[in-house]
Amino acid sequence: MDEIQYIFVILFFGMLLGVITGAIAQKKGESFFLWWLFGTLLFIVALPLVILMGAKVGRRNQGVKKCPYCATEMNVKEMECPSCGRGQVPRPTNAAWEKTLAAEDDVEKWAKKENKGDAG
């Protein structure tokens, strides 16, 4: 192998090692690309840094949502906003097959109406 091929092989393995630091950093809320680049160029330094780095503390409001009308924060389980008093739209829980059955019922109702109109 000549020198160029050695350089490409080393660069390839460096890029693969950079994926390790990028993936760990992404799980901790950091930029994958920047840590991948850092890990590719200086894996020996980047890996211990990314492992010792704490996770980004973001504002995670689990159990809190905003009212779509007045943007007041409220508990997820509340169905009425404490500020504006408007009712909240419940999350849809219908499965796809339930929607299909409802659509078929609508078609049957429409067909019955059409049949009554033709008879009269």
KACORWO-V568520 format. One record per pair of residues at least 6 apart in sequence whose ideal C-beta (glycine too) atoms are under 8 Angstrom apart, sorted by the first residue. I is the first residue (numbers start at 1). GAP is how many residues later the second one is. If there is no record, write none. Layout:
# KACORWO-V568520
<<I/GAP> <I/GAP>>
This chain:
# KACORWO-V568520
<<1/8> <14/26> <14/27> <14/29> <15/21> <15/25> <17/22> <17/23> <17/26> <18/17> <18/18> <18/19> <18/20> <18/21> <18/22> <18/23> <18/25> <18/28> <19/17> <19/20> <20/19> <20/23> <20/27> <21/14> <21/15> <21/17> <21/18> <21/22> <21/25> <21/26> <21/29> <22/10> <22/11> <22/13> <22/14> <22/17> <23/9> <24/11> <24/26> <24/27> <25/6> <25/7> <25/9> <25/10> <25/25> <25/28> <26/6> <26/9> <27/28> <28/22> <28/25> <28/26> <28/27> <28/28> <29/26> <29/27> <29/29> <30/20> <30/23> <30/26> <35/11> <35/15> <38/7> <38/8> <39/7> <39/8> <39/11> <61/12> <63/12> <63/13> <64/9> <64/10> <64/11> <64/12> <65/8> <65/9> <65/10> <65/11> <66/6> <66/7> <66/8> <67/6> <67/7> <67/14> <67/16> <67/17> <67/19> <67/21> <68/20> <68/21> <69/12> <69/15> <69/17> <70/11> <70/13> <70/14> <70/16> <72/9> <72/10> <72/11> <72/12> <74/7> <74/8> <74/9> <78/10> <79/8> <79/9> <79/11> <80/6> <80/7> <80/8> <81/7> <94/8>>
